[in-house]
Amino acid sequence: MKLSIYLIVLAVIINTAYSLYTHGHNGRPNCITRIELEQRNWRNNFDPTRYWICSKERVPATEAKCPDQQFFIGTKNKCVPISEWVWTPPVDPPSLA
């Protein structure tokens, strides 16, 4: 009985974590919400050396590349030296391109 409750709770936690990310999507926003335009930079879910920039409303984000030896980190919303970079689970922007 305890094992089945544990498995159900574990399944709910995993499902919640993965529901914040569309599997197989690179994270490119459509730049149609205020949050997307205010945050401006968004993580590329496939390549930590690249990120997306929302620069104009209703125009899908353009791709940018971090300087050499740097990765984009979503928690700081900027490129940082590789030694400071920590992987975090991907999260979708409000709209996807």
Beta strands, then each sheet from edge to edge (+ up, - down):
strand 1: 41-43
strand 2: 50-53
strand 3: 62-65
strand 4: 70-73
strand 5: 78-81
sheet 1: 1+ 2- 3+
sheet 2: 4+ 5-
end
